[in-house]
Amino acid sequence: MSVTLAVARAEAAARAQEFISGIATGGTSSTLADTTNLNHADGYRDETTVLMRSGVNDGQQRRVQTFTAATSTLNFYSAMTGSVG
């Protein structure tokens, strides 16, 4: 199946809108909570990637195993070096 450049650009633009930036409201080395920006349904952020942009974990990336809506919490497959919250 071939994809045209226009379709590829449209898909990339749609994915780019999914990027969020914010400040964690809590967490541990293996979780991140953000009650301001993470307001989606359970599982919505599963298998996404988080890039830390400041603090003790600056520059670290982690893959999200699960997202729990009730607590606005991302659970990582592997822990960060330091605590997020």
N, C-alpha and C positions, 0 to 999 in steps of 0.2 A: 504494500500500500504506500503510495507516495503522498506527500503532504506539500501543498503549495506554500510559498513564502508568506502569502497573505494569511493562510490558516495558521501557520507557525507563529506569526506575529500576534495574531488575535489570541492564541492560547497563551503566549508569553505575557501579554498584557493582562489577561484575566488572572494569571497566577501572581503577577506583580502586585495586584490589588490585595492579595492575601497577606502581604507582609505587614506586620504591625511593629510598632516601637513603643516601649513603655517602661515603666519602673515597677519592678516586682513589689508586691505588697506583703510578701511572705515567702517562705520556702525553706528547704534544707539543701544539702548537697545533691540530693536526688529528686527534688521537686521544685517547682516554681509556681507561685500563686500570683495572680494579677487580677484583682476584682474589678479593675477599671476597664481593661481591654479584652479580657478573655470571657466573653459572655455568649458562648455558643453552646450547642447541644453536646451531650456526652459523645465522645469519640470524634468530634469535629476536627480536632488538631492531632489525632493519632497519626503516627508515622511522619510527622513534620520535623523540621530541624530548628533548634534554637541556637542563636549566636549571642553570646554575652558581650556587651559593648563597654562595660565599665566594672569597677570593683575588683575583688580578689579573683574573679573568674574571667576577667577581660580577655577576649579572644578565643575562649573555649566554645566549642559547639557540642551539642548533645542531641541525639535522636529522641523524639517523644514516643514513649511506649503507649501511654493512655492519657486522655484528657477527661477530667471529671468536672462536669458543669456545676454541681452543687457547691463545690468549693473553689471553682475557677482555677483548678490546679493541673499542671502538666507534670507527669511522672516520667522521668528519663530512664532509658535502658541502663545507663552507667552514670555514676555520680560525678559531679564537678569536683574540682580540687578543694574548694571551700564552700561554705554555706551561702545560699542565695539570699536568705532573709535574715 
